[in-house]
Amino acid sequence: YHWLLGSEQNVKPIDFPHFSEIIESWGKQLYQTNFTVCEMVAVGLGLDFYRITDTLKKGSHYISPPGVDLSKSKPGDVITGFHRDFGLITSQAKTRFPGLMA
């Protein structure tokens, strides 16, 4: 499941009435955090402050939440198998459940 930030063409889950507002808000916070990290990396590498963030602005920004009902899974189930991320930077929210390996 992928959500493109700011797009009107995203498919909205039927059973989650405020999903759009929540994921857009969460996504914007992640986006800003990634920008801050990239600015710090640029300064640390001796680059112009906006060198990396200017590149990020030209890209697409996806959120990919694994929508899982944990009451229907059991220990040992694979929720999201091996995959590759796409983009310049990938951020991962802190897991509240054991087993996440990144």
Secondary structure, DSSP 4 states (H G I P E B T S, - for coil): --EETT-TTPPPPTT-TTHHHHHHHHHHHHHHHHHHHHHHHHHHTT--TTHHHHHHHTS--EE------GGG--TT--SS-S----SS----PPPSSTT---
